[in-house]
């Protein structure tokens, strides 16, 4: 299962000095990202304002690379700043003044989702929070049961950030559509490690950033919207680039661009587009199906080592219920001298890069550039630290 690592490992310099196992938080930087940034700075340095003639088309070029990862056409994807802004853009398209004003999501979402939609209560949104029974996952049926004719939108996490649990979003989308509700999928923790086909899912909206499994660095995210929604959505959060003729500077009302460009707001984050290119090309070459197969093999090995060392696995064990990361608590069955956070801190000091998410443990996230030998090494190091 190390064939992908043998072929692509040399593209990621941090692997020369670290056992890097936290790609669900920040993917390793491709070596080529440096030269892409140099190309950007050279354009800025030599072309000045004329560089915009190259930079604006880059939005659609990189959107197309992302689109291939999720099975979308480039014209159905555009650049956004992050999930919070993407969610706010969608929320600003919706009318919460009527009976259909319910927003259904779970308590395991990344906090930004909760903050955003609770904030929208001032505009009439009625938040319905679905509870988790174990703090690791949420039964899809509980979400389905909460969706009714009063539901306007269902923002759901594709993979939960703390536990790496993979949500069954297909059934949720089908229930939402049966009662006329929209679904917006947060695939930040899925894109690049879990295969996604937005057409097969028939999802309304999907957003993901490139900083995690997609290894594009911070600053750029992309949003997909099903094509039949393009003209329906007219965001109240709007900027000059969303106008069909932005350089005509027409006032006072916007005349929305056709398609996804209406969701562009202000000046685009150009450097982030350049850093996104190398890894998106690599992953397009590999294919996420192959990455997924490799990931499941390595996460299974983590589970086996956890059982051997009496660590608690706070993630689903079944392959079809987990994403690319596992959350491990070395103190979950037997308590060592150090706290779980202290064990994580010591791992990092020794250049085994993970992170800690309270209250359930240490996230370990091998990617296609990691090896089975590294998986064994990081689990053995965790055991040594606990026993020290």
C-alpha positions in Angstrom: 0.0 0.0 0.0 3.0 2.3 -0.1 3.1 2.6 -3.9 1.6 6.1 -3.8 4.1 7.3 -1.2 7.0 6.0 -3.3 5.8 7.9 -6.3 4.7 11.2 -4.7 6.5 11.5 -1.4 9.3 13.6 -2.8 6.9 16.3 -3.7 6.4 17.2 0.0 9.5 18.5 1.8 8.2 18.3 5.4 8.3 14.5 5.1 12.1 14.7 5.1 12.2 15.9 8.7 8.9 14.9 10.2 6.4 12.1 10.5 3.6 14.3 9.3 0.2 12.8 10.3 -2.1 15.8 10.5 -3.3 16.4 6.9 -6.9 16.7 8.2 -5.8 20.0 9.7 -3.2 21.4 7.3 -2.0 19.3 4.4 1.7 19.1 3.7 3.0 21.8 1.3 3.9 20.5 -2.2 7.4 21.5 -3.2 5.9 23.1 -6.4 3.9 25.5 -4.3 7.0 27.6 -3.8 7.6 28.0 -7.5 4.0 28.8 -8.1 4.3 31.6 -5.5 7.4 32.8 -7.2 5.5 32.9 -10.4 2.9 35.0 -8.7 5.4 37.5 -7.3 7.2 37.7 -10.6 3.9 38.6 -12.3 3.1 41.2 -9.7 6.7 42.6 -9.8 6.9 42.9 -13.6 3.3 43.4 -14.7 1.9 45.4 -11.9 -1.8 46.1 -12.4 -1.8 44.4 -15.8 -1.3 41.0 -13.9 -5.0 41.0 -13.3 -5.5 39.9 -16.9 -3.9 36.6 -15.8 -5.2 36.5 -12.2 -9.0 36.8 -12.9 -9.1 33.8 -15.3 -7.3 31.8 -12.7 -10.5 31.7 -10.6 -12.2 29.5 -13.2 -9.0 27.5 -13.9 -8.5 26.4 -10.3 -12.3 26.0 -9.7 -12.1 23.5 -12.6 -9.3 21.6 -10.9 -11.3 21.4 -7.7 -14.5 20.5 -9.6 -12.8 17.4 -10.9 -12.2 16.2 -7.3 -15.9 16.4 -6.5 -17.3 15.4 -9.9 -18.5 18.9 -10.9 -18.3 21.0 -14.0 -16.0 24.1 -13.6 -18.9 26.4 -14.3 -20.7 25.1 -11.2 -17.9 26.0 -8.9 -16.3 29.2 -7.7 -13.8 30.6 -5.3 -14.9 31.7 -1.8 -12.8 32.7 1.2 -13.9 30.0 3.6 -16.8 27.9 4.9 -18.1 30.8 7.1 -18.3 33.1 4.1 -19.8 30.4 1.9 -22.5 29.7 4.5 -23.2 33.4 4.9 -23.5 33.9 1.2 -26.1 31.0 1.0 -28.0 32.2 4.1 -28.3 35.7 2.5 -30.1 34.1 -0.4 -32.8 32.7 1.7 -36.1 34.1 3.1 -36.7 33.2 6.8 -39.8 35.3 7.2 -42.3 32.5 6.5 -43.3 29.2 8.1 -40.4 27.5 6.3 -37.5 28.8 8.4 -36.0 25.8 10.2 -32.2 25.1 10.0 -31.2 21.6 11.0 -27.7 20.6 11.9 -25.8 18.6 14.5 -23.8 19.5 17.6 -20.7 17.8 16.2 -20.3 20.4 13.4 -17.2 22.6 13.4 -18.2 25.6 15.6 -18.3 28.1 12.7 -21.5 26.4 11.4 -23.2 26.8 14.8 -22.0 30.4 15.2 -23.2 31.4 11.7 -26.6 29.9 11.8 -27.3 30.9 15.4 -26.4 34.4 14.3 -29.0 34.2 11.5 -31.7 33.8 14.1 -31.9 37.6 14.1 -33.2 37.3 10.6 -35.8 34.7 11.4 -33.9 31.4 11.3 -35.1 28.7 13.7 -32.2 26.5 14.7 -32.8 22.8 15.4 -29.7 21.2 16.9 -29.5 17.4 16.6 -27.7 15.8 19.5 -25.0 13.1 19.4 -25.4 10.1 21.6 -21.7 9.4 22.0 -19.8 12.6 21.0 -18.3 10.7 18.0 -21.1 10.4 15.4 -24.8 11.2 14.8 -27.3 8.6 13.6 -28.5 9.8 10.2 -32.0 8.8 11.1 -32.0 11.4 13.9 -31.2 14.0 11.4 -33.8 12.7 8.9 -36.4 12.7 11.7 -35.7 16.4 12.4 -36.3 17.4 8.8 -39.9 18.4 8.0 -42.0 20.7 5.8 -40.8 23.7 7.9 -37.1 23.0 7.2 -35.5 25.5 4.8 -31.9 24.3 4.8 -29.8 21.4 6.3 -26.1 22.3 6.7 -24.3 19.0 7.3 -20.8 17.9 7.9 -19.6 15.2 5.5 -16.9 14.1 8.0 -17.0 15.3 11.7 -13.8 17.1 12.6 -13.2 15.7 16.1 -13.8 12.0 15.4 -13.4 11.6 11.7 -16.8 10.0 11.5 -18.2 9.8 8.0 -21.9 10.9 7.8 -24.4 9.2 5.6 -25.3 12.3 3.6 -27.1 10.6 0.7 -30.1 9.6 2.9 -30.3 13.0 4.5 -30.2 14.8 1.1 -33.1 12.5 -0.2 -35.2 13.3 2.9 -34.6 17.0 2.6 -35.5 17.1 -1.0 -38.7 15.1 -0.4 -40.0 18.0 1.8 -38.6 20.8 -0.3 -35.5 21.7 1.8 -32.0 22.5 0.7 -28.8 20.8 1.8 -25.4 22.4 2.1 -22.6 19.9 2.7 -19.3 20.9 4.5 -16.7 18.7 2.9 -13.6 20.3 4.4 -12.8 17.0 6.2 -13.7 14.8 3.2 -12.5 16.4 -0.1 -9.3 14.8 -1.2 -9.6 11.6 0.9 -13.2 10.5 0.5 -14.6 10.1 -3.0 -17.4 12.7 -3.8 -19.7 12.8 -6.7 -22.0 15.9 -6.3 -24.2 14.8 -9.3 -24.8 11.3 -7.9 -25.5 12.8 -4.5 -27.8 15.4 -6.1 -26.5 17.8 -3.4 -27.6 21.5 -3.7 -24.5 23.1 -2.3 -21.1 21.8 -1.3 -18.1 23.8 0.1 -14.6 22.7 0.9 -11.3 24.4 1.4 -7.9 23.3 0.1 -5.9 23.7 3.3 -6.6 20.2 4.6 -6.5 17.0 2.6 -6.3 18.9 -0.6 -2.9 20.3 0.5 -3.4 23.8 -1.1 -2.6 25.9 2.0 -4.8 28.4 3.8 -6.9 31.1 2.2 -8.8 29.5 -0.6 -12.1 27.5 -0.5 -14.5 26.6 -3.3 -18.3 26.3 -3.4 -20.4 24.1 -5.7 -24.0 24.9 -6.4 -26.3 22.7 -8.5 -26.9 24.5 -11.8 -30.6 24.8 -11.5 -30.1 26.9 -8.4 -27.7 29.4 -10.0 -30.3 32.0 -11.1 -32.6 31.4 -8.1 -29.9 32.4 -5.6 -29.4 36.2 -5.3 -27.1 36.8 -2.4 -27.7 39.8 -0.1 -24.0 39.7 0.7 -22.7 41.0 -2.6 -19.7 42.7 -4.0 -18.6 44.4 -7.1 -17.1 41.3 -8.7 -20.6 39.7 -8.6 -21.9 42.1 -11.1 -22.1 41.0 -14.8 -20.0 44.0 -15.8 -17.9 44.8 -12.8 -15.6 47.2 -14.5 -18.5 49.4 -15.6 -19.0 50.3 -11.9 -22.7 50.8 -12.3 -24.6 52.2 -9.3 -26.7 51.7 -7.2 -28.0 48.2 -7.9 -26.1 45.1 -8.8 -26.9 43.3 -12.0 -25.8 39.8 -11.1 -23.4 37.9 -13.3 -24.8 34.7 -14.7 -23.9 31.5 -12.8 -21.4 31.2 -10.0 -19.6 34.5 -10.5 -22.4 36.2 -8.7 -20.9 34.8 -5.5 -17.6 36.6 -6.0 -17.5 39.6 -3.7 -14.3 41.6 -3.6 -10.7 41.3 -4.8 -9.8 37.6 -5.1 -7.1 36.0 -2.9 -4.7 35.4 -5.8 -1.7 33.8 -4.0 -3.9 31.1 -2.6 -5.1 30.2 -6.0 -1.4 29.6 -7.0 -0.6 27.4 -4.0 -3.7 25.3 -4.6 -2.7 24.3 -8.1 0.1 21.7 -7.5 -1.7 19.3 -5.1 -5.0 19.6 -7.0 -3.1 18.4 -10.1 -1.4 15.6 -8.2 -4.7 14.4 -6.8 -6.4 14.7 -10.1 -3.7 12.4 -11.5 -4.0 9.8 -8.6 -7.8 9.9 -8.2 -9.5 10.0 -4.9 -10.7 6.4 -5.2 -7.1 5.2 -5.0 -6.3 7.7 -2.2 -9.3 6.3 -0.3 -8.2 2.7 -0.6 -4.8 3.7 0.7 -6.3 5.7 3.5 -8.5 2.9 4.7 -5.6 0.5 4.8 -3.5 2.9 7.0 -6.3 3.8 9.3 -7.1 0.1 9.8 -3.5 -0.4 10.9 -3.9 2.4 13.4 -6.9 0.6 14.8 -5.0 -2.6 15.1 -2.0 -0.9 16.9 -4.4 0.9 19.2 -6.0 -2.4 20.2 -2.6 -4.0 20.7 -1.4 -1.1 22.9 -4.8 -0.7 24.8 -5.5 2.8 23.3 -9.1 3.8 22.9 -10.3 4.5 19.4 -12.8 7.4 19.5 -13.8 7.1 15.8 -15.9 4.6 13.9 -14.1 1.3 13.3 -16.2 0.3 10.2 -14.5 1.5 7.0 -17.7 2.9 5.5 -18.3 5.0 8.6 -14.9 6.7 8.9 -13.2 9.4 6.9 -9.4 9.8 6.7 -8.5 10.5 10.3 -8.8 8.6 13.5 -9.0 10.1 17.0 -7.0 8.0 19.5 -6.9 8.3 23.3 -3.9 6.5 24.7 -5.4 7.0 28.2 -8.9 5.9 27.2 -8.6 2.4 28.7 -5.6 2.6 31.1 -4.3 5.9 32.5 -0.6 6.8 32.1 1.4 9.5 34.0 0.9 12.1 31.3 -2.4 13.5 30.1 -3.5 12.9 26.5 -2.7 16.5 25.6 0.8 16.2 27.1 1.4 13.0 25.1 0.3 14.9 22.0 2.6 17.8 22.8 5.5 15.4 23.3 4.8 13.7 20.0 5.1 17.1 18.3 8.3 17.9 20.1 9.7 14.7 18.7 8.5 15.7 15.2 5.6 13.3 15.1 3.0 15.8 14.0 -0.5 15.3 15.2 -3.0 17.4 17.1 -5.3 17.1 20.1 -9.0 17.8 20.1 -10.7 17.8 23.5 -12.3 15.8 25.0 -11.8 12.7 22.8 -8.1 12.5 21.9 -5.2 12.8 19.4 -6.1 13.0 15.8 -3.9 10.9 13.5 -4.4 11.5 9.8 -2.2 9.6 7.3 -2.4 10.7 3.7 -1.3 9.2 0.4 2.3 10.4 0.9 2.6 8.6 4.2 3.8 5.0 4.7 2.7 2.0 6.7 6.1 2.2 8.4 5.3 5.7 9.6 2.0 4.6 10.9 3.7 1.9 13.0 6.3 4.4 14.1 3.9 7.0 15.4 1.8 4.5 17.3 5.0 3.0 18.9 6.1 6.5 19.8 2.8 7.2 21.4 3.2 4.0 23.5 6.7 4.9 24.6 5.6 8.4 25.7 2.7 7.0 27.7 4.9 4.5 29.4 7.8 7.0 30.1 
